[in-house]
Amino acid sequence: MSVTGWDDTESYTLRGAGPRGTGDGTTRAGGSSLLTRVILMIVGCTLLVGLIAMGVSSVLVGRQQRDALTHRATLVGTLQASAMGQAVWEFDTRAVEAMIRGLMAEDPAVRSVKVWAASGGRGGHGEPLVALERPAGRAELTTVERQIAISGGNGERTLVGLLRLTYSLEEAESATMTALAPMAGLVFFSLLAVIGMISALLNRLVLAPLARLTRSAGAIAAGDYRVRLRNSRADEIGQLTVAFNHMAETVHDYTERLEQRVAERTEELRQSNDQLAVVNRQVMDSIQYASLLQSAILPDEREMARHLDGVCVLWRPRDVVGGDFHIFRALEGGRFLIGVADCSGHGVPGAFMTMTVSAILDHVLSETPDSDPAAILGGLNRMVRAALARGRDNPRFDNGLDIGLCLVRPDRGDLLFAGGRIGLHIVDPGAATVGEVKGDAQSLGYRRSDTGHRFTTHRVELAPGRSFYLTTDGFLDQAGGARGFGFGNRRFSAMLLEHDAIPMAERRTAFAQALAGHQGERPQRDDITLVGFTVSPAVTSASTATRADADASPSHPVHP
């Protein structure tokens, strides 16, 4: 067992442990910087104590040296006063001066000597009998006075004069410094020894264990959770070591359990992802195939182009499949039906609605020989609602459609339009505005749809160069721009006027670019379907007569 309670100077790791985190920053933080600060504090404290001790010693030694010098001055004054009594009595100034010079030569601390005769006044008043002085310097001075007396034959003493000696304390100060020099050296070396011993013990008992704890903590932070410290101390450092080992053991166990759980969850997640990928692939395959089925019910643009002067179709479901579709049915006599429908729902539910509505529309057309658009929409409204009657008990189930349908009659030079919440936009060449024939404010097939509603038929002439457009609300409601507003009717009309001069086949690309410029990075919010077409009237004498008959019909003509 070592003195400090540590068996070795390094912490140990379990067998098979990883690299230890003993970086330079950890070493400095745990050892050098703290030791330096502690040594500086010790040096400061010991220097302060040493200075106080030296100050107290200098005061005491200085006082002793001053007392000794004052005592010597008193003895010297007493002896000199006794020696020069006869000479002062006889006013022998030469003898007195000789004595004074001898005294000053023997004692360098003497700065001035003055002798008064008794006839000159006691206490140093009047002119002195003899006075000798030399420079006093910067040191303090002390003065000693002694009476000069002679003894008679009968033993009586007679006062004959006064002696005044002035001593410099420079000798005392010099003696003080000489006496303190060995003491200062002793204190200095003692302080060095104390600093060294305290620093060594502090580093051994406190700083080195803390440095090992710091390195071990760094190793744990670096991912080595098997670090442990040996300990045989019962003091605070020992308790801290026990707490550290307990923490390291807890972290190690928790990490192992966590890694095991992470591995298990990762494997479960991988299996789930694999299953999800299979399901997603199956779903996407089904949706792609559903897209093929939905595309099969859409009219062929080449077939449409054979009956029209120009046609453009922009069909863009929000998902792979959607609830929008466009309609084209060729009839006898060169006539045909063309329109767009917006069924409720998106994605697969919307696609199911389009399939259902398309099948019902075929059935309604077979029962409507004259192909009147208003009659077709009325029959479609009733049959869609009847087909979806089984779901009416569920309040969340409410499906239907909006539709705009045109019967184009080139032989009569007009078209008949009927709409349920979808209108017909008309652009004449060179016009400054876009005309619109609004559909009825009535959707088809919904719970609130009126099965007895009679849709309005609008008649529009086929003029050369006139363009017709049908669109679902997905185009008009698409959010975009800086504030996220919809495309809107005003922007839609401006787009139609801007591109009216280019061929109809090229307008699809122009319309798509205009929509993309407005949409920006925002997602598509609804299915989009736009159908534009131009058709010229086939005017003959026979058709002129039939047009007169049509003008007498109860339809509502609209001349934009």
N, C-alpha and C positions, 0 to 999 in steps of 0.2 A: 504493500500500500504506500502510495506516495504522500508527500506532505500536503499537497493540495487536494487529495482525494480523487485525483484523476489517474487512471492506470497508464495512460500514454498521452502523448502530445497531439494525437490526431484522432478524430472520430472514425469509427469503422462502419462498413456497410455489410449487409447480409451477402452471403455467397451468391454470386450471379447478378449482383446489382449493377446498374448501368453507370455511366460516367458521372462524376461528382461535379456539382456546380461550384467551382472555386475560382471564379473570375477575378480579375484585378479589382473591379469596383467593389466586390464583396469583401476582399481582403482589406482594402483601404477603409471601408466603412466599419469593419469589425475590429481592426487592430490599430493601424498607424494613426489615423486621424484622432480617434478617441484618446489613445495614449499620449499623443502630442498635446492635446488640450488639457489632459490631466496633469502632465508634467509642467505645462505652463502655469496652471493654477497652483501647483505645489511650489514652483519657483517663486511665483508672486507672493504667496503667503509666507514662505520662509524668508524671502528678502525683506518683507515688511517686518517680520519678527526680528530679523537681524538688525535692521535699521533702528528699530525701537530699542533693542538691547544696547547697541552702540551708542545711541543717544543718551540713554540712562547712565551708561558707564562713563561717557565723556563728562556728564554733569558731575557725577560723584568723584571721579579722579581729578577733574579740574578744581573742584572745591577743596580736595585734599591738598593739591599742589599750592593753591592760593593760601590756605591756612599755614602750610609749612613755610612759604616765603614770608608771610606776615610775621610768623613767629621768629624767623631768622632776623627780619628787620628790627623787631623789638629787642632782641638780644644784642644786635650790633649797635643799636642806638643807646642802649643802657651802658655797654662797655665804652663806647666812644664818649658818652657824657661823663663818665667817671674819669676817663683818661685825660680829657682836656680841661678839667676843672681849674687847675693851677694856672694854666696858660690863659684862660679866659679871665681869671681873677687879676692877672697881671697885664691884661690887654696885649698879650704877646700874639699878634696876628700872624706872624710868620710861623710860629709853632703850631697854631691852630690850623692854618692853611696847609702846613706839611702833613698834619694828621688827616686832614680831609682828603688831600690828594692820595695819600696812601690807602685810605679806605676805598676811594673810587677806583684805584688801580687794582685793589684786591677783589672788589665785589662789582662785577659789571652790571648788576641789576640796579645799582644806585644811579639815579638820574640827576638828583640835585641835593646839596647839603648846605644848610644855612645855620649860622650861629649868631645869636644876639647876646650881648653883655647885659647884665642886670641893669646897668645905668641906661641902656637903650630901651627899656620897657619890657615888661613880662608879656608872655604870650605872643611874641613875634611881632610887636609893633615897633615901628621906626626902622631905621636903617640897620641891616645886619652887620655884625662885626666882620664876618667872613661869609662869602656865598660863592659856591662853585656849582655849575650846571653843565649838562651835555644833552644832546637831542633826545627827546622823550620817545620818539617813534609813534606807532599807531596803537600800541598796547595800552591797556588800562594802567592807572597809577594808584599807589597806596602811600599814605603819609604816616610817619611815626614821629612823635615829639617826646623829648626827654629833657627834664630839668638838669642844669649843670650846677653842682654844689661841691663845696669843699668842707672837710671836717676840721674843727678846732682841736686845741689841746685837751679841752674838757669833754670832747666827744660830740659837741654840737655841730650840726651841719648848717652851712650858710649858702643860700642860693646866690649864684654868681652869673647865671645865664640860662639860655634855652637853645636846645639842639633840635632841628627839624630835618628829617631824612625823607626823601621821596624815592620810592622804589617802583620799578616797572614790573608789570605782571607778565611780560613777554616770556620770561624764563619759565613761569608756571605753565603758560600755554604750550610752550615747546616741550616741557616735561610731560604734560598731559598727552600730547600727540605721540611722544616716544613711548609712553606707557601703554597707549591704546593700540599701537601698531601690532604687537604680537597677538593681542586679543582679537583684533580685526581679522588677522590671518587665521586664527583658530576658529573664529565664528564662520568665516568663509568656507574653510575646508570641512567644518562640521556640517554646514548647510549642504555642501555638495554630497557628503556622505549620506545625509538624511534623504536628500532628493533621490539619490541612486537606490538606496534601500527601499524607500517607499515605492518608487517606480517599478523596481523589480518585483516586489511583493504584490503590488496592484496588478501588474501584467500577469503574474503567475496565478493569482487567486481570482481575479475578476475578468481582465481583458482577454486573456487567452481562451478561457471557457466561452466567453461571449462571442469571440471570433469563430470558434468551432460551431457554436450554435448558429451563427450567421451563415457560415459556409454550408451547414447542413440544411438550413432553410432554403438557401439558394439552390441546392441540389434537388430538394423537393419541388421548388418552383420550376426547375428545368425538366421535371418529369420522373426523377428517380425517387420513388416513394418507399424504397427499402432502407433508407438511411436511418441509423440508430446511433445514439451516443452512450458510451459507457459512463457509469456514475457510481461513486461510493461516498458522496458527500451528503450531509444532512442539513446544510444551510440553505439560503435562498437560491444560490446557483444550482444546488442539487435538486431543489424542488422545481426550479425552472426546467432542468434537464428531464426530470420525470414527466412534467407536463408536455414537453416537446416530444418525447418518445411516445407518449400516449396519443398525442395529436397525429404524429406520423403513422402510428399503427392504425388509427381510425381512418385517416385519409387513404392509406394503402388498401384496407379492407373495402372501403366504400368505392375506391377506384376500380378494384377488381370486380366487385359486384356490378358497378356501373358499366364497365367494359363488356361484361358478360351479357347484361341486359341490352346494351346497345347492339351487340352482335346478334342477339336473338331478334330484337326488333328490326334490325337491318335485314336479316334473312326473311322475316315475315313480310317486311315491306317489299323486298325483292320479289317474293312469291306473289304478293298482291299486285305488284306492278306488272308481273308477267301475265297474271290472270286478267288484269285490267287491259293490258295491251291486246290480248286475244279478243276480249269482249269488244274493245274499241275497234279493232280491225273488223270484227264481224258486223258491228253496228255501221261502221263507215262503208263496208262493202254493201250492206243492205241499203244505206242511204244513197250510195252511188247508183245502185241498181234501181232504187226508187226514182232517182233523177232521170234515168233512162226511160222508165215507165211514164213519168210526167212529161218528158220531152216528146213522147210518142203521141200524146193527145194535143200537142201544140201544132198549129198549122205550119205547113212548109212554106217558107218565104218565096221559094221559086214558083210554087203554085199560086201564091198571092200576086206575084209580079206578073203572071200571065193575064190577070184580070184587071190590073191597075196600071196606071201610067208610071207611078213611082210609089215605093213603099219603104219605110224604115221601121224596124222593131227593136226596142231596147228592153230586154227581159233580164232582170237581175234580181234573183231571190236573195233575201238577206242571208239565208243559210244555203246549203247545197240544193235543197228543194224549198218551195215556198207556197204561199196561198194565192199568188197572182197567176193569171193566165190570160192569153188573148184568143180571140175567136175569129174563125173565117170559115164560112160555108158557102160553096158555089151552088147557085140555084138555076132553074131553067130560065131561058131567055136572056142569058148573060147577066142576070142579077146575082147578087151575093150579099151575105151577111158578114159584117166585120165589127168587132167590139173588144172590150177589155172587161175583166171581172176581178174583183178584189175580195177573196173569201177570208173569213175570220181565221186567225191563227197564223203561225209561221212554222217553218221547218216541216217535220213529218205530219203533224196535225193539219197544217194548212194544205200540204200536198194531198192528204186524204180528202179534204174538202173539195179541192179542185177536181179530183177524179169523180167524186160524187156529183158535183154540180155539172161537170161535163156530160156525164151519162144522163142526168135528168134533162139537160138542155137538148140532147139528141132526141130524147123521147118527146119533149114538148114540140120540137120542130117537126117531128113526124105527125103530130096531131094539129099543126097549124099550117094548113095548106097555103094560105095567102102570105104567111111569114111576116105579118104585121109586128113590128118591134114591141109595141105596147102590149099586144096580146101575148107575145112570147114571154115578156117580163112578168105579166100577170100569172100565166100558167107556171112559170118557173118559181114564182113566189109561193104559190100554193103547194107545189109538189116538193120543194125543198123543205118547207115547214112540215109537211106530212111525213117525209122520209126521216126527219130528225125528231119525230114526236116521242119516241121511246126515251129520249134523254131529257124531256122537259121536267121530269120529277126532281132532277138535280138542279138546285138554283145556280150552280156554277156552270152548268151546261147551257150555253146560249150561242148558237152559231147561225151564220147566214152569209150574205155577200152584198157588195155594191157592184153595179154593172152599168155599162154604157154600150148600147147596141145600135148599129146602123144597118138599114136595108138600102143598099145602093142600087139604083135603077137607071143605068146608063140609057136604056131605051126611052125613058121618060125625061132624062136630063135632070134627075133630082135624087135625093136620098131622104129616107125617113129615119128619124132618130128618136129613141126613147131611152131614158136613163133613170137609174135609181142611185142618187147621190154622186153620179159621175156625169160631167158635162162634155160637150163637143166644142172644141176650139177650132175656129175658122180663120184662115189668113188669106186675104186677097192680095194679088201681086201689086206692089206699090202702095199698099195701105199703110197708114200710120198707126193703126190700132188693130188689136186682135178681137174678133167677135167670139162670143161664147153663147152656146145654147145650153142652158142649165137643165140638168135632169131633175126629176121629182125628188123632194126631200123625204124619200121613203126607201129604206133598205129592204132586202128580200130575205125571207126565211127565218128571221129572228122571232123571238117570243112576242115582241111588241109590233111586229110587222102586221099590217092590215091585209088579210087575205082577200078582202073585197076591194082593195084599192085598184082603180083604173089608171094606169100610167098614161101619160100624155105623149102623143105622137107629134113630132115636129118635122115639117118638110123644109128642106134646104135645096136650092138649085145647085146644079153642077156647072160652075163657070170655068172657062179655060184658065189654067194656072192657079186655081183655088186649091189650098191645102187644108186638110182636115187632120185633127189630132185628138186622140183619146188617151188619157193617162190616169193611173191610180194615184191615190193620195201619197204614196211612198215617195214619189218624185217631189211633190210640192212641200211635203213636211220634213224633208231631209235637213237636219241641223248642220250649220256650218258658219263660216265667217268668224269675225272676232268675238261676237257676242253669242254665238250659238243659235241664231235665229233660223227658221225654216227657209227653204228656197223661195216659196211664196208665189202667188199668182202674178204679181207685177214683174218679178225677175223672169218668170216662165214666159210671159208674153214678150218681154224684151228679147229673150233668147230666140223665140220663134221668128220674130221680125228680123233679127240680125242675120239669121241663116236661111232666110226664105229664098235668096237668090241662087244658092248652090243646089246641085242635083239632090233629089230626095235620098238617093243611096248613100250620099256622103254626110247627110245630116245626123245619122246615128252617131258617128264618131264625134261630130261637133257637139251634140247634146251631151254625150258622155264626158267630154272634156269640160264643158261648162259645169256639169254637176260635180265632177271631181275637184275643179277649182274652188267651188263653194264649200264642199265638204271638208277638204283639207285632211287632217289626221283624225277627224272624228269618225266613229264607227257608223256603219249603215244601220238605220233604226227600223226600217220596214222594207217589205218587198217592193220592187219598183218595176212597173211595166208602162211603156210608152209606145203607142202605135200611131204612125203618121202615114198619110197616103194622099195621092192625087189621082183623079179620074176625070176623063173628058166625057161629055154627053154624046150619045150617038143619036143625033137629031135627024129624023126622017119625016115624011108627010104623015105616016101612020103614027109615029110617036107624038107628033104635034096634036093629033086628035085625042090620043090617050092622055096627053098632058092636060087638055081642057077638061076631060072627065075627072082627072085627079084634082084639078083646082076646085071642082065642085064638091069634093069629098069633105067630110066634117073634120079634117085634120087642122092643126094650127100651124100655118106657114110662118117661118122665121126668115127674114131677109137681113142678114147682117150687113 
